Amino acid sequence: MENRLFPSIGKEVSLLGFGCMRLPLLDPEKQDIDYAQAEAMIDRAVARGVNYFDTDRVYHEGKSGPFIGHALKKHQRDKVYLATKMPTWEVHAAEDVERIFSEQLKKCRVDYFDFYLVHALRTEHYPTVRKAASTTPCGARKSKV
């Protein structure tokens, strides 16, 4: 697996990441993740050098985060990198960023995120998100990046 150095964290991150938006399902009519099959996919990816995993609170109707938190528990946390996203459409004040971030940590069963991305940033959300992000300490306090 080819990696790239992220100087801000001093770590090598795989060029190929594993997105958890479309995991195998138990029933195609529902968003219940087939844990056994999806875990096998995660384990295979890690064994082949993938170390970047991406989730979001809306993936699989909110079930992707708990799944990836569960699946990554058996792997060394300092060797795998987890990314999630701030849902800009839910941010109306700085307190929202802190609350959402804390909820995401809990849901994903982790103490920190390696990468915290901005999700679906649109012109109408930009002023509020920019102000809220500049006044909240959540990223600096709980996230590695």
MARBA-3410 file (N, C-alpha, C, O; in Angstrom, 1 decimal):
145
0.8,-1.2,0.0,0.0,0.0,0.0,0.9,1.2,0.0,1.8,1.3,0.8 ~ 0.6,2.2,-0.8,1.3,3.4,-0.9,0.7,4.4,0.1,-0.5,4.5,0.3 ~ 1.6,5.1,0.8,1.2,6.0,1.9,1.8,7.4,1.6,2.6,7.6,0.7 ~ 1.2,8.4,2.3,1.7,9.7,2.2,1.9,10.2,3.7,1.0,10.0,4.5 ~ 2.9,11.0,3.9,3.2,11.6,5.2,2.3,12.8,5.4,2.2,13.7,4.6
1.6,12.8,6.5,0.9,14.0,7.0,1.7,14.7,8.0,1.8,14.2,9.2 ~ 2.4,15.7,7.6,3.4,16.4,8.5,2.7,16.9,9.8,3.4,16.9,10.9 ~ 1.5,17.3,9.8,0.9,17.8,11.0,0.7,16.8,12.1,0.6,17.1,13.3 ~ 0.7,15.5,11.7,0.6,14.4,12.8,1.8,13.5,12.7,1.9,12.6,13.6 ~ 2.7,13.7,11.7,3.9,12.9,11.6,3.6,11.4,11.4,4.3,10.6,11.8
2.5,11.2,10.7,2.1,9.8,10.4,1.9,9.5,8.9,1.6,10.5,8.1 ~ 2.2,8.3,8.5,1.9,7.9,7.1,0.5,7.4,7.0,0.1,6.5,7.7 ~ -0.2,8.0,6.1,-1.6,7.6,5.9,-1.8,7.0,4.5,-1.2,7.5,3.5 ~ -2.5,5.9,4.4,-2.7,5.2,3.1,-3.4,6.0,2.1,-4.3,6.8,2.4 ~ -2.9,5.9,0.9,-3.6,6.7,-0.2,-5.0,6.2,-0.4,-5.9,6.9,-0.8
-5.2,4.9,-0.2,-6.5,4.3,-0.4,-7.2,4.3,1.0,-6.6,3.8,2.0 ~ -8.3,4.9,1.1,-9.1,4.9,2.3,-10.3,4.0,2.2,-10.7,3.7,1.1 ~ -10.9,3.7,3.3,-12.0,2.8,3.4,-13.2,3.6,3.8,-13.3,4.0,5.0 ~ -14.1,3.9,2.9,-15.3,4.7,3.3,-16.4,3.8,3.8,-16.6,2.7,3.3 ~ -17.1,4.2,4.8,-18.1,3.4,5.5,-19.5,3.8,5.2,-20.4,3.8,6.0
-19.7,4.3,4.0,-21.0,4.8,3.6,-21.9,3.7,3.0,-23.2,3.7,3.2 ~ -21.3,2.7,2.4,-22.1,1.7,1.7,-21.5,0.3,2.1,-20.9,-0.4,1.4 ~ -21.8,-0.1,3.4,-21.3,-1.3,3.9,-22.3,-2.4,3.5,-23.5,-2.1,3.3 ~ -21.9,-3.7,3.6,-22.9,-4.8,3.3,-24.0,-4.8,4.3,-23.8,-4.5,5.5 ~ -25.2,-5.1,3.8,-26.4,-5.1,4.7,-26.9,-6.5,4.9,-26.7,-7.4,4.2
-27.6,-6.6,6.1,-28.3,-7.9,6.4,-29.6,-8.0,5.5,-29.9,-9.1,5.1 ~ -30.2,-6.9,5.2,-31.4,-6.9,4.4,-31.4,-5.7,3.5,-31.2,-4.6,4.0 ~ -31.5,-5.9,2.2,-31.3,-4.7,1.3,-32.4,-3.6,1.5,-32.3,-2.5,0.9 ~ -33.4,-3.9,2.2,-34.5,-3.0,2.4,-34.3,-2.1,3.7,-35.0,-1.2,3.9 ~ -33.3,-2.5,4.5,-33.0,-1.8,5.7,-31.5,-1.4,5.7,-30.7,-1.9,5.0
-31.1,-0.5,6.6,-29.7,-0.1,6.8,-29.0,-0.8,7.9,-28.0,-0.3,8.4 ~ -29.4,-2.0,8.2,-28.7,-2.8,9.3,-27.5,-3.4,8.7,-27.6,-4.2,7.7 ~ -26.3,-3.1,9.2,-25.0,-3.5,8.6,-24.8,-5.0,9.0,-25.1,-5.4,10.1 ~ -24.3,-5.7,8.0,-23.9,-7.1,8.2,-22.5,-7.0,8.9,-21.5,-6.9,8.2 ~ -22.5,-7.1,10.2,-21.2,-6.9,10.9,-20.2,-7.9,10.5,-19.0,-7.5,10.4
-20.5,-9.2,10.4,-19.5,-10.2,10.1,-18.9,-9.9,8.8,-17.6,-9.9,8.7 ~ -19.6,-9.6,7.7,-19.1,-9.4,6.4,-18.3,-8.1,6.4,-17.2,-8.0,5.8 ~ -18.9,-7.0,7.0,-18.2,-5.7,7.0,-16.9,-5.8,7.8,-15.9,-5.2,7.4 ~ -16.9,-6.5,8.9,-15.7,-6.6,9.7,-14.6,-7.3,9.0,-13.5,-7.0,9.0 ~ -15.0,-8.4,8.2,-14.0,-9.1,7.4,-13.4,-8.2,6.4,-12.2,-8.3,6.1
-14.2,-7.3,5.8,-13.7,-6.3,4.9,-12.7,-5.4,5.5,-11.6,-5.1,4.9 ~ -13.0,-4.9,6.7,-12.1,-4.0,7.4,-10.8,-4.7,7.8,-9.7,-4.1,7.5 ~ -10.9,-5.9,8.3,-9.7,-6.7,8.7,-8.9,-6.9,7.4,-7.6,-6.8,7.5 ~ -9.5,-7.2,6.3,-8.7,-7.5,5.1,-8.0,-6.2,4.6,-6.8,-6.2,4.2 ~ -8.7,-5.1,4.7,-8.1,-3.8,4.3,-6.9,-3.5,5.2,-5.9,-3.1,4.7
-7.1,-3.6,6.5,-6.0,-3.3,7.4,-4.8,-4.2,7.1,-3.7,-3.8,7.1 ~ -5.1,-5.5,6.9,-4.0,-6.5,6.6,-3.2,-6.1,5.4,-2.1,-6.5,5.2 ~ -3.9,-5.4,4.5,-3.2,-5.0,3.2,-2.7,-3.6,3.2,-2.3,-3.0,2.2 ~ -2.7,-3.0,4.4,-2.1,-1.7,4.6,-3.0,-0.4,4.6,-2.5,0.7,4.7 ~ -4.3,-0.6,4.4,-5.2,0.5,4.5,-5.3,0.9,6.0,-5.5,0.1,6.8
-5.1,2.2,6.2,-5.2,2.7,7.6,-6.0,3.9,7.8,-6.1,4.5,8.9 ~ -6.7,4.3,6.7,-7.6,5.5,6.8,-9.1,5.0,6.6,-9.4,4.4,5.6 ~ -9.9,5.3,7.6,-11.3,4.9,7.6,-12.2,6.2,7.8,-11.9,7.0,8.6 ~ -13.2,6.3,7.0,-14.1,7.4,7.0,-15.5,7.0,7.3,-16.1,6.1,6.6 ~ -16.2,7.8,8.2,-17.6,7.5,8.5,-18.3,8.9,8.6,-17.6,9.9,8.5
-19.5,8.8,8.8,-20.3,10.0,9.0,-21.6,9.6,9.8,-22.1,8.5,9.7 ~ -22.1,10.6,10.5,-23.3,10.3,11.4,-24.6,10.0,10.6,-25.5,9.4,11.1 ~ -24.6,10.3,9.3,-25.8,10.0,8.5,-25.7,8.7,7.7,-26.6,8.2,7.2 ~ -24.4,8.1,7.6,-24.3,6.9,6.9,-25.0,5.7,7.5,-25.0,5.6,8.8 ~ -25.7,5.0,6.8,-26.5,3.8,7.3,-27.4,4.3,8.4,-27.6,3.6,9.4
-28.0,5.4,8.2,-29.0,5.9,9.2,-28.4,6.0,10.6,-29.1,5.7,11.5 ~ -27.1,6.4,10.6,-26.5,6.5,11.9,-25.8,5.3,12.5,-25.2,5.3,13.6 ~ -25.8,4.2,11.7,-25.2,2.9,12.2,-23.8,2.7,11.8,-23.2,1.8,12.3 ~ -23.3,3.5,10.9,-21.9,3.4,10.4,-20.9,3.7,11.5,-19.9,2.9,11.7 ~ -21.1,4.7,12.3,-20.2,5.1,13.3,-20.0,4.0,14.4,-18.9,3.6,14.7
-21.1,3.5,15.0,-21.0,2.5,15.9,-20.3,1.2,15.4,-19.5,0.5,16.0 ~ -20.6,0.9,14.1,-19.9,-0.2,13.5,-18.4,0.0,13.4,-17.7,-0.9,13.8 ~ -18.0,1.1,12.8,-16.5,1.3,12.6,-15.8,1.3,13.9,-14.7,0.9,14.1 ~ -16.4,1.9,14.9,-15.8,1.9,16.3,-15.6,0.5,16.8,-14.6,0.2,17.4 ~ -16.6,-0.3,16.6,-16.6,-1.7,17.0,-15.5,-2.4,16.2,-14.6,-3.2,16.7
-15.5,-2.3,14.9,-14.6,-3.0,14.0,-13.1,-2.6,14.2,-12.2,-3.5,14.1 ~ -12.9,-1.4,14.5,-11.5,-0.9,14.7,-10.9,-1.3,16.1,-9.7,-1.1,16.3 ~ -11.8,-1.7,17.1,-11.3,-2.0,18.4,-10.2,-3.0,18.4,-9.4,-3.0,19.3 ~ -10.3,-4.0,17.5,-9.3,-5.1,17.6,-7.9,-4.7,16.9,-7.0,-5.4,16.9 ~ -7.9,-3.5,16.3,-6.7,-3.0,15.7,-6.0,-1.9,16.6,-6.7,-1.2,17.3
-4.7,-1.7,16.5,-4.1,-0.7,17.3,-4.6,0.7,16.9,-4.4,1.1,15.7 ~ -5.2,1.4,17.8,-5.8,2.7,17.5,-4.8,3.7,17.0,-5.1,4.5,16.2 ~ -3.5,3.6,17.4,-2.5,4.5,16.9,-2.0,4.2,15.5,-1.2,4.9,15.0 ~ -2.5,3.0,15.0,-2.1,2.6,13.6,-3.2,2.8,12.6,-2.9,2.6,11.4 ~ -4.4,3.1,13.0,-5.5,3.3,12.1,-6.0,4.7,12.3,-6.0,5.2,13.5
-6.4,5.4,11.3,-6.9,6.8,11.3,-8.3,6.9,11.0,-8.8,6.4,10.0 ~ -9.1,7.5,11.9,-10.5,7.6,11.7,-10.9,9.1,11.4,-10.5,10.0,12.1 ~ -11.7,9.2,10.4,-12.2,10.5,10.0,-13.8,10.5,10.1,-14.4,9.5,9.8 ~ -14.3,11.6,10.5,-15.7,11.8,10.4,-15.9,13.3,10.0,-15.0,14.0,9.7 ~ -17.2,13.7,10.0,-17.5,15.0,9.4,-18.5,15.8,10.3,-19.3,15.2,11.0
-18.3,17.1,10.3,-19.2,18.0,10.9,-20.4,18.3,10.0,-20.2,18.7,8.8 ~ -21.6,18.0,10.4,-22.8,18.2,9.5,-23.2,19.7,9.5,-23.8,20.2,10.4 ~ -22.7,20.4,8.5,-22.9,21.9,8.5,-24.3,22.3,8.6,-24.6,23.4,9.2 ~ -25.2,21.5,8.1,-26.7,21.9,8.2,-27.2,21.8,9.6,-28.3,22.3,9.8 ~ -26.5,21.3,10.5,-26.9,21.2,11.9,-26.3,22.3,12.8,-26.6,22.3,14.0
-25.4,23.0,12.2,-24.6,24.0,13.0,-25.3,25.4,12.9,-25.4,26.0,11.9 ~ -25.7,25.9,14.1,-26.3,27.2,14.2,-25.6,28.1,15.2,-25.8,29.3,15.2 ~ -24.8,27.5,16.0,-24.0,28.2,17.0,-22.8,27.4,17.4,-22.7,26.2,17.1 ~ -21.8,28.0,18.1,-20.6,27.2,18.5,-20.9,26.0,19.4,-20.3,25.0,19.3 ~ -22.0,26.2,20.2,-22.3,25.1,21.1,-22.8,23.8,20.3,-22.6,22.7,20.7
-23.3,24.0,19.1,-23.7,22.9,18.3,-22.5,22.1,17.8,-22.6,20.9,17.8 ~ -21.4,22.8,17.5,-20.2,22.1,17.1,-19.7,21.2,18.2,-19.4,20.0,18.0 ~ -19.6,21.7,19.4,-19.1,21.0,20.5,-20.0,19.8,20.8,-19.6,18.7,21.1 ~ -21.3,20.0,20.8,-22.3,19.0,21.1,-22.2,17.8,20.1,-22.2,16.7,20.4 ~ -22.2,18.2,18.8,-22.2,17.2,17.7,-20.9,16.4,17.8,-20.9,15.2,17.7
-19.8,17.1,18.0,-18.5,16.5,18.1,-18.5,15.4,19.2,-18.0,14.3,19.0 ~ -19.0,15.8,20.4,-19.0,14.9,21.5,-19.9,13.7,21.3,-19.6,12.6,21.6 ~ -21.0,13.9,20.6,-21.9,12.8,20.3,-21.3,11.9,19.3,-21.4,10.7,19.4 ~ -20.5,12.4,18.4,-19.9,11.6,17.4,-18.8,10.7,18.1,-18.6,9.5,17.7 ~ -18.0,11.3,19.0,-17.0,10.5,19.7,-17.7,9.3,20.4,-17.2,8.2,20.3
-18.7,9.6,21.1,-19.4,8.6,21.9,-20.0,7.5,20.9,-19.8,6.3,21.2 ~ -20.6,7.9,19.9,-21.3,7.0,18.9,-20.2,6.1,18.3,-20.5,4.9,18.0 ~ -19.1,6.6,17.9,-18.0,5.9,17.3,-17.1,5.1,18.3,-16.2,4.3,17.9 ~ -17.4,5.3,19.6,-16.7,4.6,20.6,-15.2,4.8,20.6,-14.4,3.9,20.8 ~ -14.8,6.1,20.4,-13.4,6.5,20.4,-13.2,7.7,21.3,-14.1,8.4,21.6
-11.9,8.0,21.6,-11.6,9.1,22.4,-11.2,10.3,21.6,-11.2,11.5,22.1 ~ -10.9,10.1,20.3,-10.5,11.2,19.4,-10.7,10.7,18.0,-10.8,9.6,17.6 ~ -10.8,11.7,17.1,-10.8,11.5,15.6,-9.4,12.0,15.1,-8.9,13.0,15.6 ~ -8.9,11.3,14.1,-7.7,11.8,13.5,-7.9,12.9,12.5,-7.0,13.7,12.4 ~ -9.0,12.9,11.9,-9.4,13.9,10.9,-10.9,14.2,11.1,-11.7,13.4,11.3
-11.1,15.5,11.2,-12.5,16.0,11.3,-12.8,16.9,10.1,-12.2,18.0,10.1 ~ -13.6,16.5,9.3,-13.9,17.2,8.0,-15.2,18.0,8.1,-16.0,17.7,8.9 ~ -15.3,18.9,7.1,-16.6,19.7,7.0,-17.4,19.0,5.9,-17.0,18.9,4.8 ~ -18.6,18.7,6.3,-19.5,17.9,5.4,-20.5,18.9,4.7,-21.2,19.6,5.4 ~ -20.6,18.8,3.4,-21.6,19.5,2.6,-21.6,21.0,2.9,-22.7,21.5,3.2
-20.5,21.6,2.9,-20.5,23.0,3.1,-21.1,23.8,1.9,-20.6,23.6,0.8 ~ -22.1,24.6,2.2,-22.8,25.3,1.2,-22.7,26.8,1.5,-22.4,27.2,2.7 ~ -23.0,27.6,0.6,-22.9,29.1,0.7,-23.7,29.5,1.9,-23.2,30.4,2.7 ~ -24.9,29.0,2.1,-25.8,29.5,3.2,-25.3,29.1,4.5,-25.7,29.7,5.5 ~ -24.5,28.0,4.6,-24.0,27.5,5.9,-22.7,28.1,6.3,-22.3,28.2,7.5
-21.9,28.6,5.3,-20.6,29.0,5.5,-20.4,30.0,6.6,-19.5,29.8,7.5 ~ -21.1,31.2,6.7,-20.9,32.2,7.7,-21.1,31.6,9.1,-20.2,31.9,10.0 ~ -22.1,30.8,9.3,-22.4,30.3,10.7,-21.3,29.2,11.0,-20.8,29.2,12.2 ~ -21.0,28.3,10.1,-20.0,27.3,10.4,-18.6,27.9,10.7,-17.9,27.5,11.6 ~ -18.2,28.9,9.9,-16.9,29.6,10.1,-16.9,30.2,11.5,-15.9,30.1,12.2
-17.9,30.9,11.9,-17.9,31.6,13.2,-17.9,30.5,14.3,-17.1,30.7,15.2 ~ -18.7,29.5,14.2,-18.8,28.5,15.2,-17.5,27.7,15.3,-17.0,27.5,16.4 ~ -16.9,27.4,14.2,-15.6,26.6,14.2,-14.5,27.5,14.8,-13.6,26.9,15.4 ~ -14.5,28.8,14.6,-13.4,29.6,15.1,-13.6,29.9,16.6,-12.6,30.3,17.3 ~ -14.7,29.6,17.2,-14.9,29.9,18.6,-15.1,28.7,19.5,-15.2,28.8,20.7
-15.1,27.5,18.9,-15.2,26.3,19.7,-13.8,25.6,19.9,-13.1,25.5,18.9 ~ -13.5,25.1,21.0,-12.3,24.4,21.2,-12.3,22.9,21.0,-11.3,22.2,21.2 ~ -13.4,22.4,20.5,-13.6,20.9,20.4,-12.5,20.2,19.6,-11.9,19.2,20.1 ~ -12.1,20.7,18.5,-11.1,20.1,17.6,-9.8,20.1,18.3,-9.1,19.1,18.3 ~ -9.4,21.2,18.9,-8.1,21.3,19.5,-8.0,20.4,20.7,-6.9,19.9,21.1
-9.1,20.3,21.4,-9.0,19.6,22.7,-9.1,18.1,22.5,-8.5,17.3,23.2 ~ -10.0,17.6,21.6,-10.3,16.2,21.5,-9.7,15.5,20.3,-9.6,14.3,20.3 ~ -9.4,16.2,19.3,-8.9,15.6,18.0,-7.4,15.8,17.9,-6.9,16.8,18.3 ~ -6.8,14.8,17.3,-5.4,14.9,17.0,-5.0,15.9,16.0,-4.0,16.5,16.0 ~ -5.9,16.1,15.0,-5.7,17.1,14.0,-6.7,18.2,14.0,-6.7,19.1,13.2
END
